[in-house]
């Protein structure tokens, strides 16, 4: 019975570690997405500016 309790405790710790790591990875992913969105907007403005310059 002691081994089972020990295994359950280990699994619970592992579960907490995995959840924490999942949250950390989600935070990193959201930051990356925000960066991509920013660069996409900058690229769009640059292209629009170039189009205006070329057309005039």
MOGIQUI-V714725 format. One record per residue. N is the residue number from 1. PSI is psi in degrees with one decimal (* if undefined). NEAR is the number of other ideal C-beta (glycine too) atoms within 8 Angstrom. Layout:
N;PSI;NEAR  N;PSI;NEAR
This chain:
1;-33.7;4  2;-37.8;5  3;-39.8;6  4;-44.6;7  5;-39.0;8  6;-42.7;8  7;-42.3;8  8;-41.4;8  9;-41.8;8  10;-41.3;8  11;-36.9;8  12;-42.5;8  13;-43.9;8  14;-41.1;8  15;-43.7;8  16;-42.3;8  17;-44.3;8  18;-40.1;8  19;-42.5;8  20;-43.2;8  21;-39.1;8  22;-42.6;8  23;-42.1;8  24;-43.3;8  25;-37.3;8  26;-40.8;8  27;-43.1;8  28;-43.5;8  29;-40.8;8  30;-39.4;8  31;-41.6;8  32;-41.1;8  33;-40.3;8  34;-39.7;8  35;-42.9;8  36;-42.1;8  37;-40.8;8  38;-47.4;8  39;-32.9;8  40;-43.4;8  41;-42.2;8  42;-41.2;8  43;-42.4;8  44;-46.3;8  45;-39.2;8  46;-44.8;8  47;-41.3;8  48;-41.6;8  49;-44.3;8  50;-40.0;8  51;-40.8;8  52;-42.2;8  53;-44.0;7  54;-37.3;6  55;-19.9;5  56;*;4
